């Protein structure tokens, strides 16, 4: 059947109107969007609040989305796809609120407003928040890392739901790692749910070590599936460490691919040094890939592998 030219134009305009009304974007109109892209969190700006700067491309172009006046001073940045839409939304983790505990606020869209999801009385003051799709169902949920508990080690609490109040954790790992370790979360094998990792700075002396567990849950004595020792140089840090509250993600950045780890460290004069550590067949274990997890989804898309 042949559609008259006038009717074709009317149909095209109707489709375009629906696209705009629903807030969708067409690649031909908006340009290609990188699957995972960078963003910044600027604390106490404006005074008393915070600002997110989100990008849909990994370039130095102006931010695609600036969200000013979000949360309160002292809040820690967090992003999560808490409703399984394929897009991570902004939020804040508010320590010691209520007194002795913490509160998590997450938005359902990346614009200014009150928390659409609020989880009150989450853990205790001093806990470090992680969010990840722990059970592989597409919804990201909270985890808490409690340093130096028990003394000399750490405890990790993981929930597979976003209930308020949170209720008992689904997974508790007591006595994992050592004091000073920093928690990580990622889909290290590229399949199933997320699992945990630890970053140990200046161990061995002058360098650092990653410990990675491929699949949850874990059983003592918590022997990691992958250990990468002697990577980078102290005081390199992992870009994914949560709860930093700084505008730049961390002092250094880490990226993964199937065969190597790369640590990038900026110098005092503004340039950067990149160190690449090749993984042996043993240290790679049976991992099928190393999805990048430093960047976050602001505009949708899948996992980027480096």
Buried (B, 14 or more C-beta within 10 A) or exposed (E): EEEEEEEEEEEEEEEEEEEEEEEEBEEEEEEEBBBBBBBBBBBBBEEEBBBBBBBBBEEEEEBBBEBEEBBBEBBBBBBBBBBEBEBBBBBBBBBEBEEEBBBBBBBBEBEBEEBBBBBBBBBBEBBBBBBBBBBEEEBBBBBBBBBBBEEEBBBBBBBBEBEBEBEEBBBEBBEBBEEBBBBBBBBBBBEBBBBBBBBBBBBEEEBBBBBBBBEBEBEEEBEBBBBBBEBBBEEBBBBBBBBBBEBEBBBBBBBBBEBBBBBBBEEEEEEEEEBBBEBEEEBBBEBEBBBBBBBBBBBBBEBBEB
